Structures are given as C-alpha cells and as structure tokens.
Amino acid sequence: MLKVNINGVEFKNPVIAASGTFGFGEEYKDFYDVGILGGISSKGLTINPKDGNEGIRVYETSSGMMNSVGLQNPGIDHFIEHELKNMKKLNTNVIANIGGGCMEDYEEAIINLNNTDIDMIELNISCPNVKSGGMAFGIKSEVAYDVVSKIKSITNKPLMVKLSPNAENIVEMAVKCREAGADSLSLINTLKGFAIDINKRKAVFNNTYAGLSGPAIKPIALRMVHEVSKAVDIPVVGLGGISNWQDAIEFMMAGASAIQIGTVNFTNPMAGKEIIEGMENFLIKEGIKDINEIIGIV
Ligand SMILES: Cc1cc2nc3c(=O)[nH]c(=O)nc-3n(C[C@H](O)[C@H](O)[C@H](O)COP(=O)(O)O)c2cc1C
C-alpha cells in the first residue's frame, strides 16, 4: 500500500532519511529498526576524506536549525570498503549522496561507485564550486546542466539530482537538470541564512552564512516541490521541514513521489517510524488502497 517506484528502484514506503542527518544508518539503530525505512541517503561523500568546518557547526533557531558542517565524511573509498557494507545489511535502499568542489571531484567519486551495489545516487549540487569563486553549482542552471550531463554520461546508477532552494530560478533549474539527464530530482537542500553572536559582535559561523533547515522552511519547500513537479515529467522527492506524517502527506499531494526526513531526526529520533505508521493509518482511514493515488493530486 505504501510502495513507490523511483527510476526502477522499489521503495517499501516513501520515507527516506535525508543526507547528513542520519549518518550511515547505524546511529539510529538503537531507536528503531531502520530497515523499515524506504531508504537512507548517506552523509554527503567526497572523493577525499574531509574534516569539515572549524568553529560552530550547528545552531538552533526558532523553528529550525542552521548548519555549516562542511561535508565532514570519510571519503568515497572508505565508504565503499566500510560504511556501505554495513548499510547494505540494514535491509533498505542505499542512496549515495555525492558532493564535490569541482567537476573532477564529482566524476571520480561517481566512477568509483559504478562497481558497487548502491541503489541510487543523489547528486548534491549545492556544493561550492572552487573554480567559480565558491559559488555553488546549484545556483546557475547552465552550470548545473554541465555537471549533471557529465555525471549522467559516466554513471550506471539511477541519478537523482538534489536541488538547492538558493537557485536563481528553481523551475528553470529543474528543467535544465532534466534535460541534462537527471532521472529524478530531490528538493530542497538548506536555505542560506545568517546568525550573529551579539556579545562577540560577529557571525556565529566561521563561514559567515549557513544552511537553514527544519519546520521554518517547510512552506517554501512545499511550494517548490509543487512548482517543480508540475514542470518536469520525472519523479520528484520532497523534503524540507517535514516533522510528522501530515507534512509527509502534504508533500506527496503536492507532487512528491517520496519524501525525506532530515532535521526532525535530531528532535525526534523516532520520526521515521512514526511517519510511516501515520501515513499507513491515514490511507486506511481514507480508504486509499495505494499511496500512488495521492501523488500530485493538489
Ligand atoms: C546537519 C546537517 C547536515 C547536512 N548534510 C547534508 C549533506 O551532506 N548533503 C546533502 O545533500 N544535504 C545535507 N543536508 C541537507 C538535508 O539533507 C536537507 O536537504 C535539509 O536539511 C532540508 O530538510 P529538513 O528540513 O528535513 O532537514 C544537511 C542538513 C543538516 C541539518
């Protein structure tokens, strides 16, 4: 009843743990059997290991949080040798979330994943592009087009491209990524925000700005999922501030074929289980036989 299919990959339900908020799955095993999830998107992986950013990395805001983790991760080879093996034992779809500072970084990481049994790639184009002075790949659609078409030509995995809400025009960005060969899209990543420590009279984060996530961004994310899913003919995975099953149903009605849960995992580690159960009960109560019936009905 909750099964969905994205790019030929079957998900037992549409609830996926969002990248960067669920580690590699192990971290939540003490709370519930994470194998009940539709999938887990790994922490953002880069070709080389990264220590992440100096200074404060996470900061609570009203109705959400800000982060500037800086893609701390063990690197793609370590992931393939260690974390992936454990993730595959969790009995859920494994999505490898890939970041990069330049085109070559992305390419090398993607090629290394070709011979693995990951189920899907989620290409994070919100990463700062070193060659263009640090502006993220996901801001200008022509730049995103170049990355996505290159990656599409070298991967043998289904390619989901994760869009940034900071894009100049989210619909144009989605259409361009589709033209470049994206098999599906996920949105949204964090919104660029700012916080000041008034006692120190300086920015809270060493990098000045940081990514805002959580309930505060939900209406924006929902609007973008609605706009994008009407503009493209590929599956859209919705995320941004989903905190409960009602939010999840909203995203599906707006056009999402599946949803991801991020920040809520920090405030309620049981959220994944509760959202799956809540969606199931909603379908029973409403007499809906198949979750696919409600995708994009609004
Ligand atoms: C601490 C933290 C780390 C994150 N790391 C990544 C990452 O490595 N790659 C990525 O694509 N998104 C990353 N994200 C973004 C989330 O996956 C998600 O797109 C965003 O937080 C919006 O969803 P939410 O409001 O449900 O958290 C991170 C978010 C947080 C809060």
Ligand as a Chemical Component Dictionary entry (heavy atoms), coordinates in Angstrom:
data_LIG
# 
_chem_comp.id                   LIG 
_chem_comp.type                 NON-POLYMER 
_chem_comp.pdbx_formal_charge   0 
_chem_comp.three_letter_code    LIG 
# 
loop_
_chem_comp_atom.comp_id 
_chem_comp_atom.atom_id 
_chem_comp_atom.alt_atom_id 
_chem_comp_atom.type_symbol 
_chem_comp_atom.charge 
_chem_comp_atom.model_Cartn_x 
_chem_comp_atom.model_Cartn_y 
_chem_comp_atom.model_Cartn_z 
_chem_comp_atom.pdbx_ordinal 
LIG C1  C1  C 0 23.428 18.818 9.952 1  
LIG C2  C2  C 0 23.005 18.701 8.510 2  
LIG C3  C3  C 0 23.886 18.151 7.582 3  
LIG C4  C4  C 0 23.514 18.039 6.228 4  
LIG N1  N1  N 0 24.373 17.456 5.333 5  
LIG C5  C5  C 0 23.983 17.289 4.026 6  
LIG C6  C6  C 0 24.835 16.620 3.093 7  
LIG O1  O1  O 0 25.931 16.152 3.426 8  
LIG N2  N2  N 0 24.401 16.501 1.805 9  
LIG C7  C7  C 0 23.168 16.974 1.404 10 
LIG O2  O2  O 0 22.805 16.818 0.218 11 
LIG N3  N3  N 0 22.342 17.586 2.280 12 
LIG C8  C8  C 0 22.719 17.753 3.573 13 
LIG N4  N4  N 0 21.864 18.366 4.453 14 
LIG C9  C9  C 0 20.561 18.873 3.988 15 
LIG C10 C10 C 0 19.429 17.916 4.329 16 
LIG O3  O3  O 0 19.620 16.647 3.729 17 
LIG C11 C11 C 0 18.071 18.518 3.872 18 
LIG O4  O4  O 0 18.102 18.737 2.470 19 
LIG C12 C12 C 0 17.738 19.828 4.549 20 
LIG O5  O5  O 0 18.151 19.821 5.889 21 
LIG C13 C13 C 0 16.235 20.135 4.490 22 
LIG O6  O6  O 0 15.459 19.112 5.092 23 
LIG P1  P1  P 0 14.998 19.136 6.642 24 
LIG O7  O7  O 0 14.374 20.478 6.879 25 
LIG O8  O8  O 0 14.050 17.992 6.782 26 
LIG O9  O9  O 0 16.235 18.959 7.457 27 
LIG C14 C14 C 0 22.223 18.502 5.811 28 
LIG C15 C15 C 0 21.354 19.060 6.763 29 
LIG C16 C16 C 0 21.720 19.156 8.093 30 
LIG C17 C17 C 0 20.738 19.754 9.070 31 
# 
loop_
_chem_comp_bond.comp_id 
_chem_comp_bond.atom_id_1 
_chem_comp_bond.atom_id_2 
_chem_comp_bond.value_order 
_chem_comp_bond.pdbx_ordinal 
LIG C1  C2  SING 1  
LIG C2  C3  SING 2  
LIG C2  C16 DOUB 3  
LIG C3  C4  DOUB 4  
LIG C4  N1  SING 5  
LIG C4  C14 SING 6  
LIG N1  C5  DOUB 7  
LIG C5  C6  SING 8  
LIG C5  C8  SING 9  
LIG C6  O1  DOUB 10 
LIG C6  N2  SING 11 
LIG N2  C7  SING 12 
LIG C7  O2  DOUB 13 
LIG C7  N3  SING 14 
LIG N3  C8  DOUB 15 
LIG C8  N4  SING 16 
LIG N4  C9  SING 17 
LIG N4  C14 SING 18 
LIG C9  C10 SING 19 
LIG C10 O3  SING 20 
LIG C10 C11 SING 21 
LIG C11 O4  SING 22 
LIG C11 C12 SING 23 
LIG C12 O5  SING 24 
LIG C12 C13 SING 25 
LIG C13 O6  SING 26 
LIG O6  P1  SING 27 
LIG P1  O7  DOUB 28 
LIG P1  O8  SING 29 
LIG P1  O9  SING 30 
LIG C14 C15 DOUB 31 
LIG C15 C16 SING 32 
LIG C16 C17 SING 33 
# 
